[in-house]
Amino acid sequence: MNYLGDALNRRNFLQKTGYGIIGATVLGGVLPAWGMDILSKKSPDKAIHPGSDKPIELNPLDDATEVKDGRIFTPIRPDSRIGYAIVGLGTLTLNEVLPAFGACKYSKPVALVSGHFEKAKKVADQYGIPHSNIYNYEYYDKIRDNPDIDAVYVALPNSMHAEYTIRAANAGKHVLCEKPMAATSEEAKTMVDACKKVGKKLMIGYRIQHEPNNRQMMEWVRNKEYGEVKIIESINGQHIGDASQWRLKRSMGGGALGDVGIYCLNTIRFLLGEEPESVLASMYSTPGDPRFTEVEETVLFQLLFPSGVMANCCGSFGIHQCRRYRCYADQGGWFGMDPAFPYRGLKMEVSQARDKMEWKSNPSMGEKNQFALEMDHFSKCIMEDTEPYTTGEEGLQDMRIMDAIIESAKTGKAIKLPSTGEKDAFRGTQPQDES
């Protein structure tokens, strides 16, 4: 059933018969956003009450020589947490985003935006969200009237990111948007400008930059733990199935580069803190494969950085799952992650030359919910009025580099990129380690 169409037809009928909004309520209609009773609600105090975020102190169970488990999980009061409206109820939202709120200290789900009302009602019931806080896309802008909503999490196909980010900002809400942040760099720029114009924060969901093991890799690179890193290689591939899915449609912002190749690009930029000065790329699709009539199957690209680091990267929709990277240094060691990019199960790997032998190990920083980490970081930025670490400008930079990758693949030539001349040029406040 297309309830959006039904809803609009009911509205026309009610307007013609004189019932209006009151009549729609009496007749059990779903207009204009499911729940106008929210207008009288008062906005809760979103400040962290002094001391409420401090862990309860308990005596340690293990000897001091053992690895510490971390501090006691210490969420703040529910009425002080940042309330999120989740836009889109696809696989990512249902399997990852909504469950992650259970591991959040500063964030909570308060509203849903979906094109399927019955599905949204079921999800709302599962997470204790009132039906009055369910919105459809037509009346999405009504979130402005809901003080429970501080921010939105945009988890839609890439081609829809710009519209629903800009509409959220204009409705007075901060935005956490999935990557890639848009279908084009032009759209990405409009998102950045729109949020700045109304004074709302925009963060792009680069969860890898918040994940503890990947952050350890970044520290090793920058602190020269194994000497100067000279070469980085990275691959993110999967054997994609259903040929009708949006990731295989150009109009929806699909393609291997934006969906999986961006992990290699953004993670390497994060590890180094540098911006590439040139790119060289090629693309390929298997002739006759119905999955790749509109988008590329595989993209290979090489990045050259000002420090001399060279990175070889691959993103593919046509191979068995492989999601890793390695950093090769000049003083007897290489290190990396395998796997590096999945939602869980990440593993560090290190190889060292020592005592005329090669020593391989798999150290670990432990595992944390990556979506909870990024949402809580954004929530604290809202509470403390600081810039998120992965800003809209960070996402825009990736889009511009991907433009150059596409141009290089088309022309067969290396493409020069503008110089920034500074480390972490597009990043904001560093995430806090609360382990």
C-alpha positions in Angstrom: 0.0 0.0 0.0 1.3 3.4 -0.9 0.2 5.3 2.2 1.8 8.5 1.1 -0.5 8.6 -1.9 -3.4 7.6 0.4 -2.5 10.3 2.8 -2.5 13.0 0.1 -5.8 11.7 -1.3 -7.4 11.8 2.2 -6.1 15.4 2.7 -7.7 16.5 -0.6 -11.0 14.8 0.4 -11.0 16.3 3.9 -10.2 19.8 2.6 -13.1 19.5 0.1 -15.5 18.3 2.7 -14.4 20.9 5.3 -13.0 18.7 8.0 -9.4 19.9 7.7 -6.8 18.8 10.1 -9.2 18.3 13.0 -11.3 16.1 10.7 -8.3 14.1 9.8 -7.6 13.4 13.4 -11.1 12.3 14.1 -11.2 10.0 11.1 -7.9 8.4 12.0 -5.9 9.9 9.1 -2.1 10.0 9.1 -1.8 13.7 8.2 0.3 15.8 8.0 3.1 14.1 10.1 1.9 11.4 12.4 1.6 13.4 15.5 0.6 17.0 15.8 0.4 16.7 19.6 4.1 17.4 19.8 3.6 21.1 19.5 3.0 21.7 23.1 6.0 19.8 24.4 8.8 21.7 26.1 12.4 21.2 25.1 14.3 19.2 27.7 17.5 20.4 29.3 20.3 18.8 27.2 23.2 19.9 29.5 25.3 17.2 31.2 24.4 17.4 34.9 27.7 17.8 36.9 29.2 14.5 37.8 26.5 12.4 36.0 28.9 11.3 33.3 31.6 10.2 35.8 32.0 6.4 36.2 31.2 4.6 39.4 34.4 3.5 40.9 34.8 -0.2 41.7 37.7 -2.2 42.9 39.6 -3.9 40.0 39.2 -7.6 39.7 42.5 -8.4 37.9 46.1 -7.7 38.8 47.6 -4.4 37.7 49.7 -6.3 35.1 46.6 -7.3 33.1 45.0 -5.3 30.3 42.3 -3.0 31.7 38.7 -3.5 30.7 38.0 0.2 30.6 35.8 2.4 32.7 32.3 1.4 33.8 29.7 2.2 31.1 28.3 5.6 32.2 25.4 7.0 30.2 23.9 10.4 31.2 20.3 10.8 32.1 17.9 10.0 29.2 16.2 13.4 29.4 19.6 15.0 28.9 20.7 13.0 25.8 20.6 14.4 22.3 17.5 13.2 20.5 17.9 11.8 16.9 15.4 11.4 14.1 16.5 8.6 11.9 15.8 9.2 8.2 15.4 6.0 6.3 14.6 2.5 7.6 16.8 0.4 5.4 19.3 -2.3 6.3 21.9 0.0 7.8 19.4 1.6 10.1 17.7 -1.6 11.2 20.8 -3.7 11.6 23.3 -1.1 12.9 22.2 2.5 13.6 19.1 1.8 15.8 20.7 -1.1 17.8 23.8 1.1 18.4 21.8 3.5 20.6 21.9 0.8 23.3 25.6 1.5 23.6 25.3 5.3 23.5 26.0 7.5 26.5 24.8 10.8 25.1 22.4 9.9 22.3 18.9 8.5 21.9 16.4 7.8 19.1 13.2 9.9 19.3 11.7 9.9 15.8 11.6 8.0 12.5 11.2 9.2 8.9 10.1 6.6 6.5 8.1 6.0 3.3 6.3 3.0 4.9 4.1 3.8 7.8 3.3 0.3 8.9 7.0 -0.6 8.9 7.8 2.6 10.8 5.1 1.8 13.4 6.6 -1.6 14.0 10.1 -0.2 14.4 8.8 2.6 16.7 7.3 0.0 18.9 10.5 -1.9 19.1 12.4 1.1 20.3 9.8 2.9 22.4 9.3 5.7 20.0 5.8 7.2 20.0 3.8 7.0 16.8 3.3 10.7 17.0 7.0 11.0 16.2 6.8 9.2 12.9 7.1 11.3 9.8 6.8 10.7 6.1 9.0 12.3 3.5 6.3 14.7 2.3 5.9 16.2 5.7 9.5 15.8 6.9 9.9 19.5 7.4 7.4 19.3 10.3 10.3 18.0 12.5 11.0 21.7 13.1 8.0 21.7 15.5 9.3 18.8 17.6 11.6 19.9 20.4 12.5 16.2 21.1 14.5 16.2 17.9 17.9 17.8 18.2 19.6 16.1 15.2 18.8 13.9 12.3 20.8 10.8 11.0 20.4 10.7 7.2 20.7 7.0 6.2 19.3 7.2 2.7 20.6 6.4 -0.8 23.4 8.8 -1.8 21.3 10.8 -4.2 18.9 11.8 -1.4 21.5 13.0 1.1 21.6 16.6 -0.1 17.8 17.2 0.0 17.2 15.7 3.4 20.3 17.3 4.9 19.3 20.8 3.7 15.7 20.3 4.7 16.8 19.2 8.2 19.1 22.2 8.6 16.4 24.6 7.5 14.1 22.9 10.1 16.6 23.9 12.7 18.2 20.5 13.3 21.9 19.4 13.2 22.8 16.7 10.7 24.8 13.5 10.8 24.9 12.2 7.2 26.1 8.9 5.9 29.0 8.7 3.4 29.6 9.5 0.7 27.9 12.7 1.7 26.3 13.3 -1.7 26.0 12.0 -5.3 28.2 14.9 -6.6 30.6 17.4 -5.2 28.3 20.2 -6.2 25.6 18.8 -4.0 28.0 18.3 -1.2 29.0 22.0 -1.4 25.3 23.0 -1.1 25.0 20.9 2.0 27.9 22.6 3.7 26.7 26.0 2.7 23.1 25.4 3.8 24.2 24.2 7.3 26.6 27.1 7.8 23.9 29.6 6.7 21.5 28.5 9.5 24.2 27.8 12.1 23.7 24.0 12.3 26.4 21.4 12.6 27.0 18.9 9.8 29.0 15.7 10.4 29.7 12.9 7.9 29.6 9.3 9.2 33.2 8.2 8.8 33.0 5.7 11.6 36.6 4.4 10.9 38.0 7.7 12.2 36.4 7.0 15.6 37.1 3.3 15.9 39.9 2.6 18.4 42.1 0.1 16.4 42.1 2.3 13.3 43.0 5.3 15.6 45.9 3.3 16.9 47.1 2.8 13.3 46.8 6.6 12.8 49.0 7.2 15.8 51.6 4.7 14.7 51.8 6.3 11.2 52.1 9.9 12.6 54.5 9.0 15.5 56.7 6.9 13.1 56.4 3.9 15.4 58.1 1.7 12.7 59.9 4.5 10.9 58.6 6.5 8.0 55.6 5.0 6.2 56.5 4.9 2.5 53.7 2.9 0.9 50.1 2.1 1.8 48.0 -0.4 0.0 44.3 -0.8 0.6 41.4 -2.8 -0.9 37.7 -2.8 -0.2 35.8 -5.4 -2.2 32.6 -7.4 -2.1 30.6 -9.6 -4.5 27.5 -7.6 -4.8 24.2 -9.4 -5.6 20.7 -8.1 -6.6 21.1 -6.2 -9.8 18.1 -4.0 -9.0 19.6 -2.4 -5.8 20.2 1.4 -5.7 24.0 1.0 -5.4 24.1 -0.2 -9.0 22.1 2.8 -10.4 24.0 5.9 -11.5 21.0 8.2 -10.8 21.0 7.1 -7.1 24.7 7.9 -6.7 25.9 4.3 -7.0 29.1 2.7 -8.1 32.1 1.0 -6.5 34.1 4.2 -6.0 31.5 6.0 -3.9 30.3 2.9 -2.0 33.4 1.0 -1.2 36.4 2.8 -2.7 35.7 5.8 -0.5 36.8 3.7 2.5 40.3 3.4 1.1 40.5 7.1 0.2 39.2 8.5 3.4 41.0 6.1 5.7 44.4 6.8 4.1 43.8 10.6 4.3 42.9 10.1 8.0 46.0 7.9 8.7 48.4 10.5 7.2 46.6 13.7 8.0 47.7 14.8 4.5 45.8 15.6 1.3 47.0 13.9 -1.9 48.6 16.1 -4.5 47.8 13.9 -7.5 45.7 10.9 -8.5 46.0 8.3 -11.3 43.1 5.9 -11.9 41.4 3.3 -14.1 38.0 1.7 -14.0 36.6 -1.6 -15.4 33.3 -3.5 -15.7 32.8 -7.0 -17.0 31.1 -6.8 -20.4 27.6 -8.2 -20.4 27.3 -8.3 -16.6 23.8 -6.9 -16.0 24.9 -5.5 -12.6 27.3 -3.0 -14.2 25.4 -1.4 -17.1 25.3 2.0 -15.3 28.2 2.0 -12.8 31.7 0.8 -12.6 32.5 -2.7 -11.2 36.1 -2.0 -10.1 38.2 1.1 -9.6 41.9 1.2 -9.1 43.6 4.5 -8.1 47.0 5.7 -6.9 47.4 8.6 -4.6 50.7 10.6 -4.2 51.1 12.7 -1.0 53.3 15.7 -0.4 55.4 13.7 2.1 56.3 11.2 -0.7 53.9 8.4 0.5 52.3 6.5 -2.3 49.0 4.7 -1.8 47.6 2.0 -4.1 43.8 1.5 -3.7 41.1 -0.7 -5.1 37.3 -0.7 -4.7 35.3 -3.5 -6.3 31.8 -4.9 -6.5 32.9 -8.1 -8.3 35.2 -9.9 -6.0 35.1 -12.0 -2.8 34.9 -9.8 0.3 38.3 -8.3 1.2 38.5 -5.2 3.4 42.0 -4.3 4.5 45.0 -2.0 4.4 48.8 -2.2 5.2 51.3 0.6 5.9 54.9 -0.3 4.9 57.6 1.6 6.8 61.3 1.9 6.4 62.6 0.6 9.8 61.8 -3.1 9.9 58.1 -3.2 10.1 54.7 -3.1 8.4 51.3 -2.8 10.1 47.6 -2.5 9.2 44.1 -3.9 9.6 42.6 -7.0 8.2 39.7 -6.7 8.2 39.7 -2.9 8.5 36.3 -1.6 7.3 33.5 -3.9 8.6 31.1 -3.0 11.4 32.7 -5.5 13.8 35.5 -8.1 14.0 38.3 -5.7 13.1 41.8 -7.0 13.5 45.2 -5.3 13.7 48.3 -7.0 12.3 52.0 -6.1 12.7 55.2 -7.6 11.2 58.6 -6.7 12.6 62.1 -7.7 11.8 63.8 -8.4 15.1 66.8 -10.6 16.2 67.2 -11.7 12.6 63.6 -13.1 12.6 60.2 -11.8 11.4 57.8 -11.5 14.3 54.1 -11.3 13.5 51.4 -10.3 16.0 47.8 -9.3 16.3 47.5 -6.7 19.0 44.1 -5.4 19.9 42.5 -2.2 21.3 39.3 -4.1 21.9 36.0 -3.7 20.1 33.4 -0.9 20.5 30.3 -0.1 18.6 31.4 2.2 15.8 28.0 3.8 15.3 27.6 4.5 19.0 31.1 6.2 19.0 30.3 8.5 16.1 26.8 9.4 17.3 28.0 10.2 20.8 30.9 12.3 19.4 28.4 14.3 17.4 26.1 14.6 20.5 28.9 16.0 22.6 29.8 18.4 19.9 26.2 19.7 19.9 26.2 19.9 23.8 29.5 21.7 23.9 29.2 23.7 20.7 32.3 22.3 19.1 33.0 21.3 15.5 32.7 17.5 14.8 35.8 15.7 13.8 34.5 14.6 10.4 33.0 17.8 9.2 31.0 18.5 6.1 34.2 19.9 4.6 35.9 16.5 5.2 33.2 14.8 3.2 33.4 17.5 0.5 37.1 16.9 0.1 36.5 13.2 -0.6 33.9 14.1 -3.2 36.4 16.5 -5.0 39.1 13.8 -4.9 36.7 11.3 -6.3 35.9 13.7 -9.1 39.6 13.7 -10.0 39.7 9.9 -9.8 36.8 9.7 -12.3 38.5 12.3 -14.6 41.8 10.4 -14.5 40.0 7.1 -15.3 38.3 8.7 -18.3 41.5 10.5 -19.7 44.1 8.0 -18.6 46.2 10.9 -17.2 47.3 11.8 -13.7 45.2 14.7 -12.2 46.9 17.3 -10.0 45.0 18.4 -6.9 45.0 21.7 -5.0 47.5 21.9 -2.1 46.2 22.6 1.4 49.5 23.0 3.1 48.4 21.9 6.6 47.6 18.7 8.6 44.0 17.6 9.1 42.9 20.6 7.1 39.2 19.6 7.0 38.8 18.0 10.5 37.3 19.4 13.7 37.5 18.5 17.4 39.4 15.3 18.1 37.1 12.5 19.5 37.6 11.9 23.3 38.8 8.5 24.4 36.3 7.5 27.1 37.5 4.0 27.5 
